[in-house]
Amino acid sequence: MNKIKLSILITLGITTFFSCDLNNKDNKDKVASFTETKYNELNPQKGTKTQDQRSTKNLKVSNKGEANLIDKLFEILAREMTIIKKEKLQTEISSQFGLKNSMFELLNVYKIDSTNGTRLQEKMNSSLAESQKMRRQFYSSLSYNTTDIFNLAEIVNKLYQDPKAHDTIKKISGGIRIQQGFEVALEDLAINMDKLKANDFNKNTLEEIYNLIVDLTLIKKEWLSTIETLIKSSNATLELQYNILATAFA
């Protein structure tokens, strides 16, 4: 596929996704009390949720009793933390699923040296613990589906050959931030389990926490769906071009 067309296709898909309200910082601050390592290139666009996204709010329950909300939170926490735990045990291959010399080469990871306060910089494809963690978070944003990751890597590697498409690749890496937000919320929820059990939160606060977790879950699903659509669209276009060429040279 022409690299320019491919870049436009992906940019449109990613921009459409990020035009939704993925800037959940205000909500995340309600439950998250610690920060993640940051990298400098990723800066998703802010926007407003569409009416379709609002319709997903039927998953939320505003009038449930405190006990029921707590049970639901424990259920979500147990399920999602089990998934993350399994994904952390996955073995990353040396090629970083095809992204080592493209996407992960473009992104920088920063860490503060606790001994002298120096700001350290490494590429995301490095052996730095923070780099490994962020790569795993990107894989987790795609449910650690290695088939999808490899297919996406093929697209990314084609884009990487064109320097003008590097910003598009950085937008694709937005899954890292989505997964970070999700894990931060879950970890803070786990930290506050005793308070939940003791019913120290009022119903309104419980609803806010529950709705936040639901929001983050939906964002993850929408992100995965967006990437899968991009992969299918890219493959379909390639197949169409192949068929046209095959017919022309038959």
CYANA upper distance limits for C-alpha pairs under 8 A (distance plus 0.5 A):
  1 MET  CA      5 LYS  CA      7.68
  1 MET  CA      6 LEU  CA      6.96
  1 MET  CA    237 THR  CA      7.83
  1 MET  CA    238 LEU  CA      6.42
  1 MET  CA    241 GLN  CA      8.11
  2 ASN  CA      6 LEU  CA      6.66
  3 LYS  CA      7 SER  CA      6.50
  3 LYS  CA    158 LYS  CA      7.25
  3 LYS  CA    159 LEU  CA      6.55
  3 LYS  CA    162 ASP  CA      7.73
  4 ILE  CA      8 ILE  CA      6.73
  4 ILE  CA    165 ALA  CA      8.29
  5 LYS  CA      9 LEU  CA      6.61
  6 LEU  CA     10 ILE  CA      6.77
  6 LEU  CA    159 LEU  CA      7.97
  6 LEU  CA    234 SER  CA      7.79
  7 SER  CA     11 THR  CA      6.46
  7 SER  CA    159 LEU  CA      7.12
  7 SER  CA    165 ALA  CA      6.54
  7 SER  CA    168 THR  CA      7.14
  8 ILE  CA     12 LEU  CA      6.55
  9 LEU  CA     13 GLY  CA      6.90
  9 LEU  CA    230 LEU  CA      8.22
 10 ILE  CA     14 ILE  CA      6.54
 10 ILE  CA    168 THR  CA      7.66
 10 ILE  CA    230 LEU  CA      6.92
 11 THR  CA     15 THR  CA      6.24
 11 THR  CA    168 THR  CA      6.38
 11 THR  CA    171 LYS  CA      8.33
 12 LEU  CA     16 THR  CA      6.49
 13 GLY  CA     17 PHE  CA      6.82
 13 GLY  CA    226 THR  CA      7.36
 13 GLY  CA    230 LEU  CA      7.35
 14 ILE  CA     18 PHE  CA      6.64
 14 ILE  CA    171 LYS  CA      7.28
 14 ILE  CA    172 ILE  CA      7.35
 14 ILE  CA    226 THR  CA      7.83
 15 THR  CA     19 SER  CA      6.40
 15 THR  CA     45 GLN  CA      8.06
 16 THR  CA     20 CYS  CA      7.69
 17 PHE  CA    222 GLU  CA      8.34
 17 PHE  CA    223 TRP  CA      7.74
 17 PHE  CA    226 THR  CA      7.49
 18 PHE  CA     22 LEU  CA      6.84
 18 PHE  CA     44 PRO  CA      6.77
 18 PHE  CA     45 GLN  CA      6.16
 18 PHE  CA     46 LYS  CA      7.27
 18 PHE  CA     47 GLY  CA      7.74
 19 SER  CA     45 GLN  CA      6.91
 19 SER  CA     46 LYS  CA      6.74
 19 SER  CA     47 GLY  CA      5.35
 19 SER  CA     48 THR  CA      7.08
 19 SER  CA     49 LYS  CA      7.98
 20 CYS  CA     46 LYS  CA      7.77
 20 CYS  CA     47 GLY  CA      5.91
 20 CYS  CA     48 THR  CA      5.75
 20 CYS  CA     49 LYS  CA      5.00
 20 CYS  CA     50 THR  CA      6.97
 21 ASP  CA     46 LYS  CA      6.70
 21 ASP  CA     47 GLY  CA      5.60
 21 ASP  CA     48 THR  CA      5.37
 21 ASP  CA     49 LYS  CA      5.37
 22 LEU  CA     44 PRO  CA      8.49
 22 LEU  CA     46 LYS  CA      7.31
 22 LEU  CA     47 GLY  CA      8.13
 22 LEU  CA    178 ILE  CA      8.50
 22 LEU  CA    219 ILE  CA      7.81
 23 ASN  CA     46 LYS  CA      6.49
 23 ASN  CA     47 GLY  CA      8.35
 24 ASN  CA     28 LYS  CA      6.41
 25 LYS  CA     29 ASP  CA      6.55
 26 ASP  CA     30 LYS  CA      7.52
 27 ASN  CA     31 VAL  CA      8.05
 27 ASN  CA    212 LEU  CA      7.13
 28 LYS  CA     32 ALA  CA      6.13
 28 LYS  CA    181 GLY  CA      7.64
 28 LYS  CA    185 ALA  CA      7.14
 28 LYS  CA    212 LEU  CA      8.03
 29 ASP  CA     33 SER  CA      7.37
 30 LYS  CA    209 ILE  CA      8.40
 31 VAL  CA    185 ALA  CA      6.66
 31 VAL  CA    188 ASP  CA      6.59
 31 VAL  CA    189 LEU  CA      7.62
 31 VAL  CA    209 ILE  CA      7.67
 32 ALA  CA    184 VAL  CA      6.51
 32 ALA  CA    185 ALA  CA      6.17
 32 ALA  CA    188 ASP  CA      6.09
 33 SER  CA    188 ASP  CA      7.55
 34 PHE  CA    184 VAL  CA      8.17
 35 THR  CA    184 VAL  CA      8.48
 36 GLU  CA    180 GLN  CA      7.78
 36 GLU  CA    184 VAL  CA      8.44
 37 THR  CA    109 VAL  CA      7.99
 37 THR  CA    110 TYR  CA      7.27
 37 THR  CA    111 LYS  CA      7.27
 37 THR  CA    130 GLU  CA      7.47
 38 LYS  CA    109 VAL  CA      7.12
 38 LYS  CA    110 TYR  CA      6.94
 39 TYR  CA    107 LEU  CA      7.52
 39 TYR  CA    108 ASN  CA      6.08
 39 TYR  CA    109 VAL  CA      5.28
 39 TYR  CA    110 TYR  CA      6.60
 40 ASN  CA    107 LEU  CA      8.01
 40 ASN  CA    108 ASN  CA      6.98
 40 ASN  CA    109 VAL  CA      7.93
 41 GLU  CA    107 LEU  CA      6.86
 41 GLU  CA    108 ASN  CA      7.80
 41 GLU  CA    170 LYS  CA      7.20
 42 LEU  CA    170 LYS  CA      6.55
 42 LEU  CA    171 LYS  CA      7.14
 42 LEU  CA    173 SER  CA      7.80
 42 LEU  CA    174 GLY  CA      7.03
 43 ASN  CA    171 LYS  CA      8.27
 43 ASN  CA    174 GLY  CA      8.47
 44 PRO  CA    171 LYS  CA      7.35
 44 PRO  CA    174 GLY  CA      7.32
 49 LYS  CA     53 GLN  CA      6.57
 49 LYS  CA     54 ARG  CA      7.47
 50 THR  CA     54 ARG  CA      7.05
 51 GLN  CA     55 SER  CA      6.83
 52 ASP  CA     56 THR  CA      7.46
 53 GLN  CA     57 LYS  CA      7.93
 59 LEU  CA    214 VAL  CA      8.03
 60 LYS  CA    210 TYR  CA      8.27
 60 LYS  CA    211 ASN  CA      6.60
 60 LYS  CA    214 VAL  CA      7.65
 61 VAL  CA    207 GLU  CA      8.24
 62 SER  CA    207 GLU  CA      6.95
 64 LYS  CA     68 ASN  CA      6.67
 64 LYS  CA     69 LEU  CA      6.80
 65 GLY  CA     69 LEU  CA      6.83
 65 GLY  CA    203 LYS  CA      7.89
 66 GLU  CA     70 ILE  CA      6.66
 66 GLU  CA    199 ASN  CA      8.25
 66 GLU  CA    202 ASN  CA      8.19
 66 GLU  CA    203 LYS  CA      6.17
 66 GLU  CA    206 LEU  CA      7.62
 67 ALA  CA     71 ASP  CA      6.69
 68 ASN  CA     72 LYS  CA      6.74
 69 LEU  CA     73 LEU  CA      6.68
 69 LEU  CA    206 LEU  CA      7.35
 69 LEU  CA    207 GLU  CA      7.80
 69 LEU  CA    210 TYR  CA      7.63
 70 ILE  CA     74 PHE  CA      6.68
 70 ILE  CA    196 LEU  CA      7.17
 70 ILE  CA    197 LYS  CA      8.16
 70 ILE  CA    206 LEU  CA      8.03
 71 ASP  CA     75 GLU  CA      6.65
 72 LYS  CA     76 ILE  CA      6.71
 73 LEU  CA     77 LEU  CA      6.49
 73 LEU  CA    210 TYR  CA      6.95
 74 PHE  CA     78 ALA  CA      6.48
 75 GLU  CA     79 ARG  CA      6.69
 76 ILE  CA     80 GLU  CA      6.50
 77 LEU  CA     81 MET  CA      6.29
 77 LEU  CA    186 LEU  CA      6.95
 77 LEU  CA    189 LEU  CA      8.12
 77 LEU  CA    190 ALA  CA      7.82
 78 ALA  CA     82 THR  CA      6.56
 79 ARG  CA     83 ILE  CA      6.99
 80 GLU  CA     84 ILE  CA      6.75
 81 MET  CA     85 LYS  CA      6.46
 81 MET  CA    186 LEU  CA      7.98
 82 THR  CA     86 LYS  CA      6.81
 83 ILE  CA     87 GLU  CA      6.75
 84 ILE  CA     88 LYS  CA      6.65
 84 ILE  CA    140 SER  CA      8.00
 85 LYS  CA     89 LEU  CA      7.19
 86 LYS  CA     90 GLN  CA      7.29
 87 GLU  CA    136 ARG  CA      8.25
 87 GLU  CA    140 SER  CA      7.28
 87 GLU  CA    144 TYR  CA      7.26
 88 LYS  CA    136 ARG  CA      7.60
 92 GLU  CA     96 GLN  CA      6.55
 92 GLU  CA     97 PHE  CA      7.92
 93 ILE  CA     97 PHE  CA      6.84
 95 SER  CA     99 LEU  CA      7.27
 95 SER  CA    100 LYS  CA      6.11
 96 GLN  CA    100 LYS  CA      5.67
 96 GLN  CA    125 ASN  CA      8.31
 97 PHE  CA    146 THR  CA      7.88
 97 PHE  CA    149 ILE  CA      7.12
 97 PHE  CA    150 PHE  CA      6.26
 97 PHE  CA    153 ALA  CA      7.67
 98 GLY  CA    150 PHE  CA      6.77
 98 GLY  CA    153 ALA  CA      5.91
 98 GLY  CA    154 GLU  CA      7.93
 98 GLY  CA    157 ASN  CA      8.45
 99 LEU  CA    103 MET  CA      5.97
 99 LEU  CA    104 PHE  CA      6.49
 99 LEU  CA    153 ALA  CA      6.11
 99 LEU  CA    156 VAL  CA      8.11
 99 LEU  CA    157 ASN  CA      7.94
100 LYS  CA    104 PHE  CA      5.77
100 LYS  CA    105 GLU  CA      6.72
100 LYS  CA    125 ASN  CA      5.99
101 ASN  CA    105 GLU  CA      5.77
101 ASN  CA    125 ASN  CA      8.12
102 SER  CA    106 LEU  CA      6.94
102 SER  CA    156 VAL  CA      7.44
102 SER  CA    157 ASN  CA      6.43
102 SER  CA    160 TYR  CA      6.37
103 MET  CA    107 LEU  CA      7.27
103 MET  CA    156 VAL  CA      7.42
103 MET  CA    157 ASN  CA      8.42
103 MET  CA    160 TYR  CA      8.17
103 MET  CA    169 ILE  CA      6.71
103 MET  CA    170 LYS  CA      7.56
103 MET  CA    173 SER  CA      7.92
104 PHE  CA    123 LYS  CA      7.33
104 PHE  CA    124 MET  CA      5.37
104 PHE  CA    125 ASN  CA      5.45
104 PHE  CA    135 ARG  CA      8.39
105 GLU  CA    123 LYS  CA      6.39
105 GLU  CA    124 MET  CA      6.76
105 GLU  CA    125 ASN  CA      6.33
106 LEU  CA    123 LYS  CA      7.76
106 LEU  CA    124 MET  CA      8.20
106 LEU  CA    166 HIS  CA      8.18
106 LEU  CA    170 LYS  CA      8.09
107 LEU  CA    123 LYS  CA      6.37
107 LEU  CA    124 MET  CA      6.05
107 LEU  CA    170 LYS  CA      7.99
108 ASN  CA    121 GLN  CA      7.02
108 ASN  CA    122 GLU  CA      6.17
108 ASN  CA    123 LYS  CA      5.04
108 ASN  CA    124 MET  CA      6.09
109 VAL  CA    121 GLN  CA      6.19
109 VAL  CA    122 GLU  CA      5.78
109 VAL  CA    123 LYS  CA      6.34
109 VAL  CA    124 MET  CA      6.27
109 VAL  CA    130 GLU  CA      7.68
109 VAL  CA    131 SER  CA      6.81
110 TYR  CA    119 ARG  CA      7.13
110 TYR  CA    120 LEU  CA      5.98
110 TYR  CA    121 GLN  CA      5.16
110 TYR  CA    122 GLU  CA      7.01
111 LYS  CA    119 ARG  CA      6.30
111 LYS  CA    120 LEU  CA      5.58
111 LYS  CA    121 GLN  CA      7.10
111 LYS  CA    130 GLU  CA      8.15
112 ILE  CA    117 GLY  CA      6.20
112 ILE  CA    118 THR  CA      6.16
112 ILE  CA    119 ARG  CA      5.12
112 ILE  CA    120 LEU  CA      6.49
113 ASP  CA    117 GLY  CA      5.48
113 ASP  CA    118 THR  CA      5.63
113 ASP  CA    119 ARG  CA      6.78
113 ASP  CA    120 LEU  CA      7.30
114 SER  CA    118 THR  CA      8.23
122 GLU  CA    126 SER  CA      6.96
122 GLU  CA    128 LEU  CA      7.80
122 GLU  CA    131 SER  CA      8.29
123 LYS  CA    131 SER  CA      7.80
124 MET  CA    128 LEU  CA      8.49
124 MET  CA    131 SER  CA      5.22
124 MET  CA    132 GLN  CA      7.91
124 MET  CA    134 MET  CA      8.04
124 MET  CA    135 ARG  CA      7.72
125 ASN  CA    131 SER  CA      7.04
125 ASN  CA    132 GLN  CA      8.15
125 ASN  CA    135 ARG  CA      8.43
126 SER  CA    131 SER  CA      6.67
126 SER  CA    132 GLN  CA      8.01
127 SER  CA    131 SER  CA      7.10
127 SER  CA    132 GLN  CA      7.01
128 LEU  CA    132 GLN  CA      6.87
129 ALA  CA    133 LYS  CA      6.69
130 GLU  CA    134 MET  CA      6.73
131 SER  CA    135 ARG  CA      6.70
132 GLN  CA    136 ARG  CA      6.71
133 LYS  CA    137 GLN  CA      6.72
134 MET  CA    138 PHE  CA      6.76
134 MET  CA    176 ILE  CA      6.91
135 ARG  CA    139 TYR  CA      6.87
135 ARG  CA    176 ILE  CA      8.13
136 ARG  CA    140 SER  CA      6.55
137 GLN  CA    141 SER  CA      6.61
137 GLN  CA    175 GLY  CA      8.19
137 GLN  CA    176 ILE  CA      5.92
137 GLN  CA    179 GLN  CA      6.27
137 GLN  CA    180 GLN  CA      7.36
138 PHE  CA    142 LEU  CA      7.33
138 PHE  CA    173 SER  CA      7.55
138 PHE  CA    175 GLY  CA      6.01
138 PHE  CA    176 ILE  CA      5.07
138 PHE  CA    179 GLN  CA      7.54
139 TYR  CA    143 SER  CA      7.00
139 TYR  CA    144 TYR  CA      5.20
139 TYR  CA    145 ASN  CA      7.89
139 TYR  CA    146 THR  CA      8.49
139 TYR  CA    149 ILE  CA      7.58
140 SER  CA    144 TYR  CA      5.25
140 SER  CA    179 GLN  CA      7.47
141 SER  CA    175 GLY  CA      5.88
141 SER  CA    176 ILE  CA      7.19
141 SER  CA    178 ILE  CA      7.61
141 SER  CA    179 GLN  CA      5.96
141 SER  CA    220 LYS  CA      7.15
141 SER  CA    223 TRP  CA      8.19
141 SER  CA    224 LEU  CA      7.42
142 LEU  CA    148 ASP  CA      7.82
142 LEU  CA    149 ILE  CA      7.73
142 LEU  CA    175 GLY  CA      8.23
142 LEU  CA    224 LEU  CA      6.13
143 SER  CA    224 LEU  CA      8.37
144 TYR  CA    149 ILE  CA      8.05
145 ASN  CA    149 ILE  CA      6.76
146 THR  CA    150 PHE  CA      6.48
147 THR  CA    151 ASN  CA      6.64
148 ASP  CA    152 LEU  CA      6.48
148 ASP  CA    228 GLU  CA      7.78
148 ASP  CA    231 ILE  CA      8.34
149 ILE  CA    153 ALA  CA      6.54
150 PHE  CA    154 GLU  CA      6.90
151 ASN  CA    155 ILE  CA      7.32
151 ASN  CA    231 ILE  CA      7.27
152 LEU  CA    156 VAL  CA      6.68
152 LEU  CA    227 ILE  CA      8.37
152 LEU  CA    231 ILE  CA      6.87
153 ALA  CA    157 ASN  CA      6.39
154 GLU  CA    158 LYS  CA      6.92
155 ILE  CA    159 LEU  CA      6.87
155 ILE  CA    231 ILE  CA      8.34
155 ILE  CA    234 SER  CA      8.28
156 VAL  CA    160 TYR  CA      6.51
156 VAL  CA    169 ILE  CA      6.88
157 ASN  CA    161 GLN  CA      7.28
158 LYS  CA    162 ASP  CA      8.19
159 LEU  CA    163 PRO  CA      8.44
159 LEU  CA    165 ALA  CA      6.12
159 LEU  CA    166 HIS  CA      7.53
159 LEU  CA    169 ILE  CA      7.81
160 TYR  CA    165 ALA  CA      7.03
160 TYR  CA    166 HIS  CA      6.56
160 TYR  CA    169 ILE  CA      8.01
162 ASP  CA    166 HIS  CA      7.66
165 ALA  CA    169 ILE  CA      7.18
166 HIS  CA    170 LYS  CA      6.92
167 ASP  CA    171 LYS  CA      6.89
168 THR  CA    172 ILE  CA      6.92
169 ILE  CA    173 SER  CA      6.98
170 LYS  CA    174 GLY  CA      7.49
174 GLY  CA    178 ILE  CA      7.14
175 GLY  CA    179 GLN  CA      6.62
175 GLY  CA    223 TRP  CA      7.59
176 ILE  CA    180 GLN  CA      6.57
177 ARG  CA    181 GLY  CA      6.69
178 ILE  CA    182 PHE  CA      6.84
178 ILE  CA    216 LEU  CA      8.41
178 ILE  CA    219 ILE  CA      8.00
178 ILE  CA    220 LYS  CA      7.22
179 GLN  CA    183 GLU  CA      6.62
179 GLN  CA    220 LYS  CA      7.82
180 GLN  CA    184 VAL  CA      6.53
181 GLY  CA    185 ALA  CA      6.76
181 GLY  CA    216 LEU  CA      8.08
182 PHE  CA    186 LEU  CA      6.82
182 PHE  CA    213 ILE  CA      8.19
182 PHE  CA    216 LEU  CA      6.33
182 PHE  CA    217 THR  CA      7.91
183 GLU  CA    187 GLU  CA      6.48
184 VAL  CA    188 ASP  CA      6.68
185 ALA  CA    189 LEU  CA      6.59
185 ALA  CA    213 ILE  CA      7.67
186 LEU  CA    190 ALA  CA      6.67
186 LEU  CA    213 ILE  CA      8.30
187 GLU  CA    191 ILE  CA      6.73
188 ASP  CA    192 ASN  CA      6.80
189 LEU  CA    193 MET  CA      6.77
192 ASN  CA    196 LEU  CA      6.83
193 MET  CA    197 LYS  CA      6.63
194 ASP  CA    198 ALA  CA      6.63
195 LYS  CA    199 ASN  CA      6.58
195 LYS  CA    200 ASP  CA      5.83
195 LYS  CA    201 PHE  CA      7.78
196 LEU  CA    200 ASP  CA      6.63
196 LEU  CA    201 PHE  CA      7.20
201 PHE  CA    205 THR  CA      6.52
201 PHE  CA    206 LEU  CA      6.77
202 ASN  CA    206 LEU  CA      6.82
203 LYS  CA    207 GLU  CA      6.63
204 ASN  CA    208 GLU  CA      6.77
205 THR  CA    209 ILE  CA      6.76
206 LEU  CA    210 TYR  CA      6.54
207 GLU  CA    211 ASN  CA      6.38
208 GLU  CA    212 LEU  CA      6.57
209 ILE  CA    213 ILE  CA      6.83
210 TYR  CA    214 VAL  CA      6.76
211 ASN  CA    215 ASP  CA      6.55
212 LEU  CA    216 LEU  CA      6.72
213 ILE  CA    217 THR  CA      6.66
214 VAL  CA    218 LEU  CA      6.69
215 ASP  CA    219 ILE  CA      6.67
216 LEU  CA    220 LYS  CA      6.77
217 THR  CA    221 LYS  CA      6.89
218 LEU  CA    222 GLU  CA      6.60
219 ILE  CA    223 TRP  CA      6.55
220 LYS  CA    224 LEU  CA      6.72
221 LYS  CA    225 SER  CA      6.62
222 GLU  CA    226 THR  CA      6.57
223 TRP  CA    227 ILE  CA      6.85
224 LEU  CA    228 GLU  CA      6.65
225 SER  CA    229 THR  CA      6.58
226 THR  CA    230 LEU  CA      6.77
227 ILE  CA    231 ILE  CA      6.74
228 GLU  CA    232 LYS  CA      6.70
229 THR  CA    233 SER  CA      6.47
230 LEU  CA    234 SER  CA      6.52
231 ILE  CA    235 ASN  CA      6.63
232 LYS  CA    236 ALA  CA      6.45
233 SER  CA    237 THR  CA      6.64
234 SER  CA    238 LEU  CA      6.72
235 ASN  CA    239 GLU  CA      6.59
236 ALA  CA    240 LEU  CA      6.63
237 THR  CA    241 GLN  CA      6.68
238 LEU  CA    242 TYR  CA      6.62
239 GLU  CA    243 ASN  CA      6.67
240 LEU  CA    244 ILE  CA      6.75
241 GLN  CA    245 LEU  CA      6.69
242 TYR  CA    246 ALA  CA      6.49
243 ASN  CA    247 THR  CA      6.60
244 ILE  CA    248 ALA  CA      6.61
245 LEU  CA    249 PHE  CA      6.66
246 ALA  CA    250 ALA  CA      6.35
